Amino acid sequence: MPPTSPSTAPRPDQSDLFGTPAAAAPAPPSHVRIARVQLEGAAAMELDYAIPAHLKDEIVVGSRVMVPLQNRRMNAVVLELLDDSPHRGRLKEIASFVAKRPMFTPGLLKLARWIAEYYLVSVHTVLRTMLPQAVRDKPGSFVMDSHLRLLREPPPEEFEKLRHKAPMQARVLDILRSCRGEATLSQIRRDLPRAASILKPLLKAGWITRSEVRVERDPFQDEAFLPTQALTFTPEQQAAYARVSAALDTSGQTRPILLHGITGSGKTEVYLQAIARVLERGGTALVLVPEIALTPQTIERFKARFSDRSDRIAVLHSHLSDGERHDEWFKIHEDRADIVIGARSAIFAPLERLGIIIVDEEHEPSFKQDETPRYHARDVAVVRGGIEKCVVLLGSATPSLESFENAANGKYELLRLMQRTDGRTLPLIRIVDMRMERRKGTGTSVANAGILSEKLRAAITSRLEKKEQTILFLNRRGFNTSMACLACGETIQCQDCSIPMTLHKHENRLVCHVCGSRRLPPSKCPFCHEPGLKLAGFGTERVETVVREVFPHARIARVDTDTIQRKNQLRDLLRDFRAQKLDLIIGTQMIAKGLDFPNVTLVGVLNADLALNLPDFRAAERTLQLLVQVAGRAGRGEVKGEVVVQTYAPHSPAVQFSRHNDFEGFAQQELEQRRAFHYPPYTHVVILASRGKHQTMAEFALQTLHRRLLEGLPEDVLIGEPAPCAMAKAHGQFRYQLLLRAAKIRPLCRHIQQVLQSTSLPADVIVTWDVDPVSLL
């Protein structure tokens, strides 16, 4: 059960915790201050400790310390400094520091309390999330190296003797001279693997000195970035930048700014110049991007633009090694970074003097954490901006309807960029009705496969002849997406999840895309034992096979999680594509957003309505956003782009509005429906979910909570009935969910919290809750 909100939590009787009589711990002098700490680990609670005299000038709010608890010591975070405590006579003293420099700023601690209260989790859980595991478990585990410096060179005749008697020592001196007199031991070891064993005579002779230095594990240390200059703004960009600049000049809190700019309108240039202004004023900047795929390109742009301080740009995302993440976090913590770029967890970067927080592609669902605490990085960014009194800039070509409505009612300020830079036009979007395409039936295997329409095939051929590039988008992996029996009609599903297994032909395995289980494709139906099994549907692996068959001379690559497995593999592939070493790439949403390839003039969307029929009120919004983002990859250079959208629902509003790039028209229609049916942004949603290995127990647990929630339910709350999730079983557990909606979230959350704390549930059932979920699936 979630703990009571920190602001209202009853204070535990600390004498029970320490297990020692009051006399064993003498009362501290009246001038000694008290630290209220948040314990880490299993005993996560807030307790008071006395600050010992030798630490009284060093312990501050945010310090990470070691405290005694019963017969062991535990890590804790200092939340408050108090002058008194009701337990003053029985307090034990803080033992020591974990790290002397505070690991949490006062702003981050305040943010942690807000997240804990809003998302119904403990402060301990939030603080644990704020620190990367590499920092939390091994703080200060830096890599050290020996720094060698050439003090003086031996006389020529002595050096010649050294060459004959000790050639390895002479080689060390040669290397140091070539490195302008300074080098690390690891650098010398590249030429001389046994260099460490031959340094002693050189040190004794006084020719070199040796000192220990910290070596940064920089993920981009081998990269070279060509400096770039600020671009000239279009009139729209200038107006947007002027407003952002005015907000930066305003002392105190400003409204968040929503920058609604079509693809290719130059939002990134506005970001760059706004950050440059922040840096001029001595501030720092935080940039959030939704996809790991966008991070290499974003870093390249920022390091090229701020080449004079590229070493003061830090990166935080999940694809870094533990060592790289550790060093990048401490780079920020030690105030050696002015710009931080990263995915959602970077919102907790311990930056001080924050001047601006930028959330690029703010509509992306990947900004929502799918594990406890289930925070939304965009919303947390808005709250942190209010705490830090800095500008928050949200950018998107297709804003979330929540942000768009906030702009409409004045909570956010709205800026628009409706023209592409350099007068470039939006790509021509053609809709292909695949129902008609199948009826035509040209007789070829490709046409019958329903993968490439005649129009798309002709368009690809034309691009190959002109040496232009193509992107084919399909948000589904594998070769075939299902295997069914022609005799009994049963589909082969995962034994632990209620979804069909996908055939991955390269490894000849049926794979579950939820739990990852694998099995050999059966030769007979496992239900009726008849041999007739039919494969249906297609994924990126099958598309690659078909495209290579149709265009045998094209240079083709596939980009999905099956092919991108090595570190930096995606970065290298995208660079090859930019350098025109590839003609065509086939990919999932990893290539759908934010990427800028000037020679791409054709984008093909192979199954545009893949998500339209999902049981989620955001299905149409997600489809439109994805189509607009994918279409925006075409025509970003000198040549006008073209987009071919293949769909079985050509008259869907999401498809039609995306065809005309009319986000506001779609938003107006969709918002009317949301208002009528009481869905966000006009209400808040909370999902309560139960899961367990026994179906009846999982269902019973949620039915019990449903009955308890009905008692004293706030007046404006709409509550549904417990029902199986859209995916009724996953990872071997049966899943049920309950949907609640309310115009005001705080009373609803307090009510849910009270019910959860007072309800006993079966031990083998797990109950979770998600405030403001981005998916109902």
N, C-alpha and C positions, 0 to 999 in steps of 0.2 A: 504494500500500500504506500502511496506517496506520503511523505511527512507533512506535518502542518507547515504552513508558510512561515518562513523564518521570523517575520515580524510578529507573529502571534504564538509561536511555539512555546509551550510551557518549559521553564527551566528545569532540567533534571536535578535530583538530589545528588550533588557531587560526592558527598561522603560515602554513598553506596558504591561509587565507581572506584575510588582510590583504595578502599579496603584497609585504611589505617585510621586509628583514632585521631581526633582533633589535636591531642597533645603532641602527637608525633610530628606535626608540622607547625612550628611556632608562627604566630601571627606576624606578617611582614610589617615593617614600620609604616606609619601613616603616609609618608611621602612616596612610598613605592607604588607605582602604577600597576594596573591590572590589564592583562591582555585577554580578550575574548577570542578564542580560536575555533576554527572549524577543523575537526579531526578528519584525517583521511583514512581510507581502508574500511574494514567491516564496521568499526565502531564510529560511524560517521555522525557526529553530533557536535553541538556548540558547547564549549566548556570554558571556564575562567581559570587563568593561571597567573601567578605573580611573576613580574619581570625582575630578574636578579639585578643587583646593583651594577655589575660589570657589563650588562647588556642594555641598561635603561636608555642610553643615548643612541643605540643602534637599531633597536626593534621599532618598526613603524608598521602602519597598516599595509598589508600586502606581503609582509615578510613570511617566508616559509621556514618553520622552526621544528625542532624536535622536542616533544614533551613526554613526561612520564605518565603512564596510565596503568594502574595496578602494578604488575611486575614486569612490564615491558615499556619500550619507548615507541612513540608513533610520530609520524609526520603530521603537521598541522599548518593551517594558514591563519595569520592574524587578521581578524575581521574588524576589530575595534580596539581602541585603547581607552580604558575606563579609570576613573579616580577611585571607584569603590566597587565592592561586590558583596552580595548577601552572604557569601561563603568566605569572606576575607580571612577568618581565623583558621580555615582548613585548607587553604590553597597551597599547592605545590608550585615549585618554580619551573619556568621554562629551562630546558637542559642546554640547548645549543641552537645554532642556526643550521638549516639545511643549505641555504645560500644567503649570503649577507645582503646582496642587492634584492629589493622586493621583487617578487616574481609576478605580482598582480598590481596594477595601478589602481588608485581609488576609483577611477571611472569603470574599470573592468569589474571590480567588486560590486559596485552599484548595479552594473549591467547583469551580473550573475544573480543578484537578488530578484531583479525584474524577470529574468528568464525562469527562475525557479517558481515564482508566483504565477506567471502567465501560463507556463506549460506544465504545471503541476508536478514538479520534480524537486528533489532536494538541492540545496546550495552545493553540497558536496559533489553531487553528480555533475553540476554545471562546472564547478572549478576543475574537476577531473577532465572534463571535455576541453576546457580552455588551454590546458597544458598538453602538448604532444607527448606521447608515451615515452619517446626517447629522452625528453627533457624531464619528465616526471620521475622516471625510474633511475636515470643515470645523469643527474645534473652536473655539468662541468666535465663530462667525459670527452675532453678535447684530444685531438691527435697532436702530439708534440714531435718536434724535429730539431736536429742540431743545426744551428746557423753558424757557418764558418766564414771568417773574414781574414783577408790577407793583410797582415800588419806590415811586413817588409819582405822584400825579395832577397834571396841569397846573392852574393856577388857572382858574376858570370862564371869564374873558374870553379867556384864551389858548386854552382848549379850543374856544371858539366860533370863534376865528380858524382853528384847526386844521381844524375841520369844513368851512370854506369853502375853505381853501387846499389841504388834504391830507385829503380825506374818508376815504381808505383807512386812513391812520394813525389817525385818530379811531375808525374802526370796530374796529381791533385793540385799542385801549384799552377800547372798550365791551365787546368779547368777554371781555377779561381781567377786567373788573369783574364781569361776569355769572358768571364762573367762580371767584369769590372770590379774584381776583388771581393765579391760576396756571392755565396751560394749556400743552399741547404744540403745536408748530407744525402737526402733522397735524390736530389738533382745529380750529385756526383756519382751516386750508386748506379745511375743509368749507364755510365761508361765503365765504372769500376765497382762491381758488385761487392767486393771485399774492402771497400774504402774505410769502413769504421775501424778495422784492425790496424791500419797504417797511419792513423792520425797522431798517435802519441809522440813519436819523434819530432814531428813538425810543431806540435804544441810546445814541447820541451825546448826546442831551438828558438822559440819566440817568433816564428815566421807567420803563424796563424793564431787566431783566437776562436774559441768555441763557446756558444751560449745556446740555451734551450728556448725555442720559440713555438708558438701555437700555429698549426697549419690548418687553414680553413678548407673544409670539404665543400668546395664550390661546384655545384652541378654544371656551371657554365664556364669553368676555368679554361677549357680548351677552345672556347668560342671566340671568334673575332667579329666585331660589329662595326660596320662602316657608319660614321657619324652622319646624321641627317639634320636638316634645318627646318624651322617652322614654316609651314605652308601658308600661302595667302588665303585668307578666308573668303568664302562667298558672302554675299549680303546676309543670307539667313544664318550662316555660321557666326558672322560678326555680331549679329543681334543676340544670338544665344550666348556667345562668349561674354558679351558685355553684361548680360544679366547675371551670369554665373560669377563674373568678376565683381560685380556690385555686391552680390551676396557674400563673397569672400571678404570684402572690405567692411561688411557690417559686423560690428561687435555684438556678441550675444547670439542667441538662437535664431535661425531662419527656417522657413518652411522647406521641406525636402523639394527638390526640383525633379520633375519628370521630363526627360528629353526624348520626345517622340520623333525619331528620325528614320526615314525610309532607308532600306539597305543601300549603301554606297553614298549616303548623304554627308559623310564626314564627321560622324559622332566622335570617332577616336581622336581626330585632330583637336576637337574641342576639349576632350579629356586631357590631351598632352599639354596644351597651352594653359589650361586651368591649373594643372599640377605645377607647371613652370612658375606661375604666379605665386602659388602656395610656397614653393621652395624659396623664391626670392624674399618672402616675408619670414623665412626661418621656420616654416611649418613642415609637417610631414603629410604623406598621402597614402591612402589604402585603396587598392583596386581589386575588386572581386570579379572573376570570370566564371561562367558556369561549368565549362567542360575542360578537362585536362587537354583535349586536342587544341583548344584555343591558347593555352598557356605559352607554348614555344613561340608562336607568332607574336603574342602580346609582349612577351619579354624582349623579343628581338626589336620590336618597335620602340620600346621604352629605353632599352640600353643604347640603341642607335641615337635616339633623340637626346638623351641625357648622358652622352658619352663621357663628358668631363667628370661625372660622378657615378659611372656605371657600377663601381664597386660598392656604392651605397644603395643598390637596389637588391632587395631580398625577395625570395620566392618561397611560398609555402603551399604544397599540395601533396596528395597521397602517393604520387609516383616517385617522390624522392626517397632515397635510402634513409634509414634511421639516422645514420651519421650526418648526412646532408641536412636533414630536417633539424637535428640537434643544433648544428652550427648556424644554420640560417635563423633559427629562433633566437639564439644568443646574440647574433648580429643585430637583431632588432632590439632585444632586451638591453644590450649595452650601448644603445643609441648610436650605432654605426650604420644605420639604414634610414634613408629619408623616404623611400618608396617601397611599399610592400605589395606584391602581386600574388594572388592565389585563388584557390577555390573557396568553398563556403567557410571552412574552418579558419581561414585567414582573417575573418572578422574579429577573432580574438587576439590578433597580433598585439603585443604590448607596446604599441607606439605611443609616444607622448607628443604633445604639441600638434595634435591632429588638426589639419586644416581642411581636408576634404576626404570624403568616402565616396568612391564611384562603384556602382553596381552595374556592370555591363550585361546586356540581355537579361534585364531584371525579371522577365516573365518566366524564366526557365525553372521547371520543377526540380531540377537537380540542386537548387539552392536550399531545398528542404531536406533536413536530416531525417533518415528513415529509422534511426535507432534513438533510444533515450539519451539525452533530451531531444525531442523532436522539434527543434527550433527551425525557423525559416530565416536564412542569413539575410535576406533583403529586409525583413521586418526588424531583425536585430540590428541591422545597419542603421535603420531610421532611428531606433531607440538610442543606439550608441551616439549617433550624431547629435541628438538632443542632450545627452549627458555631457559630451565633450564640447558642445557649443560649436560644432563645425558644419560645413555644408555637406549635404548628402545629395548626390546626383545619380538618378536612376535613368538608364538609357535602354531603349529598345525600339525596334521597328514595329513590333506588335506587343504593346504593353499588356500586362495582365489586366483583366477587367477590374480587379480590386484597385490597382494603382490608377487606372484611367478614371474610375469613379471618384477616387480621392482627389484627383486633379479637377474634375468637374465640379465638386462641391467645395473647393477651396482649401482642402487640407494640404494639397501639394500645389506647387506652381508648375504650370505646363508651358514647355517650350517646344517649338516644332521645327523640323528640318524636312521639307517636303520636296526638295530638288536634289538630284545627284550632283556631285562636284564636277567641274569642268564641262557642264552642260550635257553630261551623258544621260541617255534616256533609260527608262526602265525596260527590262526585257519584254519581248512579245510572248505572251502566254497562250498556248494552244491546248485546248481540252480535247482529249481523245476518249470517246465512249467505247470502252472495251467490250460492251455487250454487242455493239454493232461490229466491232473488229472480229469477234468470234463468229458472228453470223456470216461474215464475208467468206471466211475459210479459204485461204489461198491454197491450202493443201500442203504447205511446207510444215515441217516439224516445229520450226520456231514459231510460226504463226499459231499453230494449234496449242503450243505451250502457253500462250497468252502472256508472254513476257515482253517481247518487243513488237510494238505495232508497226505497220508499214511506214507511218509518218515518222516515227522515232528512228527506225532503221535508216530511212533516207536521210534524215537530218544528221545522224552520226557519220554516214558515208561522206556527206558534204563537208563536214568538219575535218575529217581525216584528209580529204583532198586538199583543203586549204591550210593544213598544218595548224589547225586550231584545236582546242582541248574540250573534253566533254566530262561531265560528272553524271553518273547514274545513281540515284538514291532509292534505297529500299530499306526500311527500318525493321528488317527481319533477317536473322542469320540462318545458316544451314543450307541444305540442298532441297529437300522436301519437308514441308511443315507438318505432315501427318501421314499415317499409314493405316488404312482401313480394310476390312474384310468385305469382299463383294458378296459373300454368301449370307453372313449374318448381320453385316452392317456395323459391327463393333470397331471402335478405333483403339489402337494400341496406345494406352496412356501410361504415364509414370506410375509405379506402384505406390509412391509416397506423395504424389501431387496430382491434382485433378486436372491435368492438361495433357494434350497429345504430345508424344515424343517426336522430336525433329530428327530427320535423317541427315547426318553429316557424312557425305559420301567418301571424302578423302580418307577418313579413318574407319569407314564402314561401321559406324555405330549409330544407334538411336540415342539421342541425348535429351535430357530434361533441362530446359533453360531456366528452371526455378531452383532445383536442388543440385543439378549437375550430374545426376546419376547417368550411367552409360550401360548399354547392353547391345548385343549383336542383333541385327534385324532378323526376325524369325522367318523361316521358309514357309510355315503354315500358320493359320490363325490360331492363337493360343486359346480361343474360346470354343470354336466349332471344329478346329483342326482341318479346315479346308485349305487348299493351296492358293486360292485366288486372293492376293493382297494387292491393293491399289495404293500408289503413292500420289499425294495431292499437295497443292500449294507449292510455293517456291520461296527460297531465301537467297541471300547474296552469293552463296557458293554456286547455286545452280545458274544464277544470272551470269556469273563469271564464265561458267562452262559454255553457255549459249553465246555470249558475246565473243569469246575466243573462237568459237566455231564459225560465227558469221563474219568476223573481222580478223582473219588469221594473221595478218601482218601488223596489226595495231599493237602498241606497247600498253599493256593493261595491268592494273594492280587492284587488289581488293583491300578495303580498309574496314575491318571489324575486329571484335575482341578475339576472334579465332586466329587472325593473321597477325595482329599487333600484340606481341607478347614480350619482346625484349625491350629493355630500357632504351629510350631515344629512337626506337624503330619508327614510331609515328612521325617524329620530327624529321628524320632523315627522308622518309617517303614523301612527306609534304614538300620538302625542299627539292627533291627530284622532280616532283610535279611542277613546282614553280619554275624550275630551270628547264622545263619542257623536255625532260628525259622520258616522260610518260605521255601518252595520248589520251588515256581515258582511265578514270578511277571509278570503282563501284564501291559504295559504302553505306553504312548505317548513319545514325544521327551524329556520329563522330565527325562527319564532314559537312554537316548541314548548316552550321552557324558560324558567323564571324570570320571565316577564312576568306582571304582576298587573293584571287588568282586572275591577273589581268587578261590572260590568254584564253580563259574559259568563256566560250560563247554559246554553249549548249548545256542545259541541265535537263535530264529526264527523270521524272518521278514515276516509278513503276507501279505503285499501288497506292494512290493518294488517299483512298478512303479506308486504309487499314484500321485506323482507330475510331472511325466514325460511329461504329455500332457498339462500342464499349458501354457498359452500364454506368456511366459517369456523366454528371451534368456538365463537365468541362470538355467533353469529347469533341464538340464542334470547335471550341476555342483552341484546343491543342492542335487540331487538324489545320486550321487556318494559320496558326503561328508557324507550324512546321513548313507548310507550303510556301508561305511568304519568305521565310528564312532560307529555304533551299533555293527558291527562285532567285533570291538576291545574290547567289554566287555567280550568276551569268551576267555578261556584259559589263564588267567592271573596268574594262580597258577601252581601247579606241573603237572596237567593233561592237555593234549592237548585238545584244544577247537574245537568245530564244529559249523558252522553257516548254517542254512537252509534258503535260500532266495526264497520265493514264488512270482512268477511274471507272468504276462501275456505278457511281452515283454522281453523274455530271451536273445534276440540278441541285445538289446539296448547297445550302447557303454558304457553308465554309469554302467549298470549291469555287463557287461563283464570285464571292467577294474577294477571294485571294486572286482570282484571275484579273480583276480590275485593281488590285492592290488597294482596296477600299476597306481599310481596317475600321475607320470610324463608322461607316455604314453598317458593317457587321456588328460592331460594339453596340450601336443604338438598338438594333433588332434583338441581339442576345440579351442585353440588359433589361429590356422590357419583359422578356420571358423569365429572367432571373427574379425580377421584382414580383411578378405574378405568382411564382411558385416558391417564394421565400428562400432563395438560395443566395450565396455570396455574390456580390459584395454587400447585399442588403441584410444579410444575417451572418453570424459566425457559426461554424460547424465544429462539432466535437464528435469523434468516432470512438466508441468503446468497443473493444474487440476481445474475444476470448479464444483460446486455442488449447487443445489437449489431444492426447492419443485416443481418448475415449469420446466418441461423438456425443453421447448422451450427457456426459459430465460437462463438456464444453458448452453445450446448449443450455443445460440447467444453470450453470454459473451466470450466464448472461440474462437468462429469464429472471433469476433472483435479483440481479442488479436492476433490471428493468422495473420490477415491482417496488423495490426500495426507492428508486429515483422518482417514481410517480408520487410518492409521499412528500408533500411540501415542495413540489416542483414550482419554480418561479413562473409567474403568470404568462410571460411572453415566450416560453420555451415550447418548441414543437419537438415531440419525441416519437420516433418510429417504433417498430416492433423488431425484436431480435430475429435475425435472418442469416442464412449461410452467406459467407462472402462470395464475391463473384468467382474466386478460386476457392472452392469449398474445402480443399485439402492441400497442404503444402508442407514439405519436409516431414511427412508422416503424421502431421497433426491436423485435426479437424478445426475449422475456423468459422466463427460467427461474429457478427458485428451489429451494433446498435447506433443509429444516427440521431444526433440531437442538434437542433438549430435554435439560435436565439439572437435577438438584435443586440443585446449587451452580453459580453462574454464573461465578465467578472462574476456576477451572481450565479451564472450557470456553473462556472468552474468551482466556486466555493461549495455549491450544492453537490457536485460530483465528488469533490474531495471528502466531504463529510460522509457521503454514502460509502465510498471506498474504504475509509478508515473504520467504519462501524460494521462492515459486512465481512463475515468469515466465509471464505471460498474454499473449494476442494484444493488439496495440496498439489494435485497433478494438473491443475488448470492455471494457465498464465493469462492474466488480464492486462491489457495495455490500453492506453488512451492517446489520442492524437488531437491536439488543438489546432484548428485551421489546417486540416490536411489538404494536400494538393491532389490527392487521388482517392477515390472511393473503392478501389479494387483490392 
